[in-house]
């Protein structure tokens, strides 16, 4: 069952974008497809979700960009900066802590 954006997934696109861009630079739609492929089609974020994340990360200095023309189309390629690597590490630590906390609560016996 594919998961799309919802309040529960708030912050996930940013984490995934930073993680995937650590490996190689990509343009927006390429990231949309990379998230879908990396999650075996379990996560799907529209371009309308990913592009605002990219623009916000770029404004914050977490991403750098370069423009390249490919087959007559101009594409903006994004890559992670040192600030972006730090931000990814902080987000990852936060998500791991959150996952652990939720797992503890879900596994705990119910108390009335």
Order of alpha helices (4+ residues) and beta strands (2+ residues): alpha-beta-alpha-alpha-beta-beta-alpha
